[in-house]
């Protein structure tokens, strides 16, 4: 077994804490940074800057450097609110350009087995926003996992009594796929959510 210097060992250990980075990838990253000290310095500076400047928006709980964020203060449709699990989900929806309303990030999904209860999410803040009476439709854009589905159902039960329309992202067969290769559950959901031509 090769023993590295303590600083390189520490760098490898920190890199391996990143999602999807194992020992080999950490080594590749470390040696790349060692070969190009300018890149290493730029990376270190950007990591320090992002951790000191970026925070959660006090309105939507997305990531921002200014509070409230541009999505909360800009000219957007105020009657529609898209609810997502994580800030990266907000970015995925926004990247499409199809949604022109405002957002709310829950900071996770319900998972009682993992200790994630409604009080650990930004549900109380969501309900406070809905209590203002401006929002007419909530688009629930949680993931199509067990936790995401449970969160969607929980939110629908809370929101519908307020007289706010609750919709869910459509799901079904991906564009460009062949029916014979799609799993039965996906085909079933696509049939249930079919639209008129």
C-alpha positions as CSV (number, residue, x, y, z in Angstrom):
1,X,0.0,0.0,0.0
2,X,1.3,3.4,-1.0
3,X,1.5,6.1,1.8
4,X,0.9,9.6,0.6
5,X,1.9,12.8,2.5
6,X,-0.5,13.9,5.1
7,X,-1.7,16.9,3.0
8,X,-2.4,14.7,0.0
9,X,-4.1,12.1,2.2
10,X,-6.3,14.8,3.6
11,X,-7.2,16.1,0.1
12,X,-8.1,12.6,-1.0
13,X,-10.3,12.1,2.0
14,X,-12.1,15.4,1.4
15,X,-12.6,14.7,-2.3
16,X,-14.1,11.2,-1.5
17,X,-16.8,12.9,0.6
18,X,-18.2,14.3,-2.7
19,X,-21.1,12.3,-4.2
20,X,-19.9,9.8,-6.8
21,X,-16.2,10.3,-6.0
22,X,-14.4,7.1,-5.1
23,X,-10.8,6.5,-4.4
24,X,-9.7,6.4,-8.1
25,X,-11.6,9.5,-9.0
26,X,-10.2,11.3,-6.0
27,X,-6.7,10.4,-7.0
28,X,-7.3,11.6,-10.6
29,X,-8.6,14.9,-9.3
30,X,-5.8,15.3,-6.8
31,X,-3.1,14.6,-9.4
32,X,-4.7,17.0,-11.9
33,X,-4.7,19.7,-9.2
34,X,-1.1,19.0,-8.4
35,X,-0.1,19.4,-12.0
36,X,-1.9,22.8,-12.4
37,X,-1.5,24.9,-9.2
38,X,-3.4,27.8,-10.8
39,X,-6.5,25.6,-11.2
40,X,-6.1,24.4,-7.6
41,X,-5.9,28.0,-6.3
42,X,-8.9,29.1,-8.4
43,X,-10.9,26.1,-7.1
44,X,-9.9,26.9,-3.5
45,X,-10.9,30.6,-3.9
46,X,-14.2,29.7,-5.6
47,X,-15.1,27.2,-2.8
48,X,-14.3,29.8,-0.2
49,X,-16.4,32.4,-2.0
50,X,-19.4,30.1,-2.5
51,X,-19.5,29.0,1.1
52,X,-19.3,32.6,2.4
53,X,-21.7,34.2,-0.1
54,X,-24.3,31.7,-1.2
55,X,-27.2,31.1,1.2
56,X,-30.9,30.1,1.0
57,X,-33.4,32.7,0.0
58,X,-35.7,33.6,2.9
59,X,-38.7,33.5,0.6
60,X,-38.4,30.4,-1.7
61,X,-35.4,28.7,0.0
62,X,-33.5,28.4,-3.3
63,X,-29.8,29.3,-3.4
64,X,-28.9,32.9,-3.8
65,X,-26.3,35.6,-3.0
66,X,-28.9,38.3,-2.6
67,X,-31.9,37.9,-0.3
68,X,-34.6,37.6,-1.5
69,X,-33.4,36.0,-4.8
70,X,-34.1,37.3,-8.3
71,X,-36.8,34.7,-8.9
72,X,-38.7,36.0,-5.9
73,X,-38.3,39.7,-6.7
74,X,-38.4,39.6,-10.5
75,X,-41.4,40.0,-12.8
76,X,-42.9,36.5,-12.6
77,X,-46.5,35.2,-12.4
78,X,-47.5,35.4,-8.7
79,X,-50.5,33.1,-9.0
80,X,-48.5,30.0,-9.7
81,X,-46.1,28.4,-7.3
82,X,-43.9,25.4,-8.2
83,X,-42.9,23.3,-5.2
84,X,-39.7,21.2,-5.5
85,X,-37.6,19.1,-3.1
86,X,-34.1,20.7,-3.6
87,X,-32.5,23.8,-5.1
88,X,-31.1,21.7,-8.0
89,X,-34.7,20.7,-8.8
90,X,-35.6,24.4,-9.1
91,X,-32.8,24.8,-11.5
92,X,-33.9,21.8,-13.6
93,X,-37.5,23.3,-13.9
94,X,-36.2,26.8,-14.6
95,X,-33.8,25.6,-17.2
96,X,-36.8,24.4,-19.3
97,X,-38.2,28.0,-19.5
98,X,-41.7,26.4,-19.4
99,X,-42.7,27.7,-15.9
100,X,-43.1,31.5,-15.4
101,X,-44.3,31.5,-11.8
102,X,-42.6,31.5,-8.5
103,X,-40.9,28.6,-6.6
104,X,-40.8,27.0,-3.1
105,X,-38.0,24.6,-2.1
106,X,-38.9,22.1,0.6
107,X,-35.3,21.3,1.4
108,X,-36.0,17.5,1.1
109,X,-38.9,15.0,1.0
110,X,-40.9,13.2,3.7
111,X,-39.1,10.1,4.9
112,X,-40.2,9.1,8.4
113,X,-37.9,6.1,8.4
114,X,-34.9,8.5,8.0
115,X,-36.3,11.0,10.5
116,X,-37.5,13.5,7.9
117,X,-40.9,14.6,9.1
118,X,-43.0,17.6,8.0
119,X,-41.4,19.8,10.7
120,X,-37.9,19.2,9.1
121,X,-39.1,20.6,5.8
122,X,-40.1,24.1,4.7
123,X,-43.8,23.2,4.7
124,X,-44.8,25.7,7.4
125,X,-43.2,28.5,5.3
126,X,-45.1,27.2,2.2
127,X,-48.4,27.3,4.1
128,X,-47.7,30.8,5.2
129,X,-47.0,31.9,1.6
130,X,-50.3,30.3,0.5
131,X,-52.1,32.0,3.4
132,X,-51.3,35.4,1.7
133,X,-54.0,34.5,-0.8
134,X,-52.1,35.4,-4.0
135,X,-51.4,31.8,-5.2
136,X,-54.1,30.1,-7.2
137,X,-52.2,27.0,-8.3
138,X,-49.5,24.9,-6.7
139,X,-47.5,22.7,-9.1
140,X,-46.0,19.9,-7.0
141,X,-42.8,18.9,-8.7
142,X,-41.3,16.5,-6.2
143,X,-39.4,13.5,-7.5
144,X,-41.2,10.3,-8.6
145,X,-39.7,8.3,-5.7
146,X,-41.6,6.8,-2.8
147,X,-40.6,9.8,-0.7
148,X,-41.5,12.3,-3.4
149,X,-44.9,10.7,-4.0
150,X,-45.6,10.7,-0.2
151,X,-44.6,14.4,0.0
152,X,-46.9,15.2,-3.0
153,X,-49.9,13.5,-1.4
154,X,-49.2,15.1,2.0
155,X,-49.0,18.6,0.4
156,X,-52.2,18.0,-1.6
157,X,-54.1,17.2,1.6
158,X,-52.8,20.3,3.2
159,X,-53.3,22.7,0.3
160,X,-56.7,21.7,-1.2
161,X,-58.8,22.9,1.8
162,X,-57.4,26.4,1.1
163,X,-59.2,26.4,-2.2
164,X,-55.9,26.4,-4.1
165,X,-55.6,24.2,-7.2
166,X,-53.0,21.5,-6.8
167,X,-51.4,19.9,-9.8
168,X,-48.6,17.3,-10.2
169,X,-46.0,17.1,-13.0
170,X,-47.0,14.7,-15.6
171,X,-45.0,11.5,-15.9
172,X,-44.9,8.7,-18.4
173,X,-42.9,7.5,-21.3
174,X,-39.8,9.4,-22.2
175,X,-39.5,11.0,-25.6
176,X,-37.6,8.8,-28.0
177,X,-38.2,5.6,-26.2
178,X,-39.7,2.3,-27.5
179,X,-42.8,1.0,-25.7
180,X,-41.4,-2.5,-25.6
181,X,-38.5,-1.4,-23.4
182,X,-40.5,0.8,-20.9
183,X,-41.5,-0.8,-17.6
184,X,-45.1,-1.7,-16.9
185,X,-45.6,0.9,-14.1
186,X,-44.5,3.7,-16.4
187,X,-46.8,2.6,-19.2
188,X,-49.6,2.4,-16.7
189,X,-49.0,5.9,-15.5
190,X,-48.8,7.2,-19.1
191,X,-52.1,5.6,-19.9
192,X,-53.8,7.0,-16.8
193,X,-52.5,10.5,-17.6
194,X,-53.2,10.4,-21.3
195,X,-54.3,13.6,-23.1
196,X,-56.7,14.2,-25.9
197,X,-55.1,15.0,-29.3
